[in-house]
């Protein structure tokens, strides 16, 4: 009986101790509050180290310089926001004039126009007739003011051709002072491009003093 009591008391003591431990407040676990992506170290929540991701930098796009002014973009044209870079539009330059290719026959001297050694019919009753001839100064006084027009005819006929040579303008002035014939000697290229017609129009508009003899005068020009 005595042994039964000792066993009962020991069992009651153990049960009481266990119940006492059950009733005591349990210490809280600090690691319970750690969220996903953290780890508990010494009762502290430490965020896990994440390696940084590389960031690709977008290169700025620039049009290659063209040496010409760029045309501004029109209003409403998509810009860099569309994701496609747009090149500057260069202003087109005027093309150079085409080079004139001269043939050997284009450089050959050619004489065209009226015959200047024709016979002149004289009216002996014309009171304006005299025995004197026109001097070079008298010819120059009428021709030199219109020399620029002759040079214009030559330039128009030559155009862009790199042509050298000589041009000779000859004309006949009868006693009446009115030009009766014009002849031009020049490279064939100028003749083919209307030199004679232009020169004839200028020379036939000249009026010289009355003289006593029909005369032929020549004015040369050098092409350079």
C-alpha positions, 0 to 999 in steps of 0.5 A, a space after each residue: 500500500 505504501 508503494 502505491 502511494 509513493 507511485 501515485 504522488 510521483 505521477 501527480 508531481 510529474 503531471 503537475 509539473 507538465 501542466 505548469 509548463 503548459 500554462 507558462 507563456 511561450 516565448 515568441 519566434 522572431 523569425 516568424 515575422 520574416 517575409 519571403 525574400 528575407 532570412 533570419 540571422 540572430 533573431 533578425 530578418 535580413 534581406 537577401 542580397 540580389 545581384 544587380 541586373 545590367 541596364 542597357 543604355 540606349 545609344 543616341 542616334 545622330 545623322 552622319 554630317 553631309 556638309 549641307 544644311 538639313 531640311 527641318 522635319 515637317 510638323 506632325 512627323 514621328 520623331 524619336 518616340 516612334 523608336 526609329 531614328 530619322 536621318 536629316 534630309 540634305 538639300 540637293 545641290 544643283 548639278 554642274 553644267 554638262 561639259 561640252 565635248 569638242 570635236 576637231 572639226 568644231 575647232 576648224 576655222 570657217 569663213 561664212 557670210 556675204 561676198 565683200 569684193 562685189 562691184 559697186 554701182 555709182 550714181 554720178 549725179 549723187 551730190 553726196 559723193 566725194 573723193 575722200 576715204 573714211 579713216 580708221 578713227 571714223 570707223 572706230 567711232 561708229 563700231 566701238 560703241 557696239 563692240 560689246 554687242 559683238 562680244 555678246 554674240 561670241 559668248 552666246 555662241 560659245 556657251 560652255 564650250 572651252 574653245 580658243 581661237 580667233 574671230 574676225 568680223 569683216 564688213 563692206 561700207 559703200 560710199 553711202 555709208 550703209 553696210 552692204 555685206 558682212 562676213 565672219 571667220 571663226 571656229 566652226 562650233 561658233 558658226 554652227 551656234 548662230 554667230 553669223 546671224 547675231 553679228 550681221 544684225 549688229 553690223 547692219 544697224 551701223 551707219 557710217 559717214 558718206 565717202 568717195 570710195 567703197 571700203 572693207 574693214 575687218 575687226 579681229 577678236 581673240 578667244 581665250 
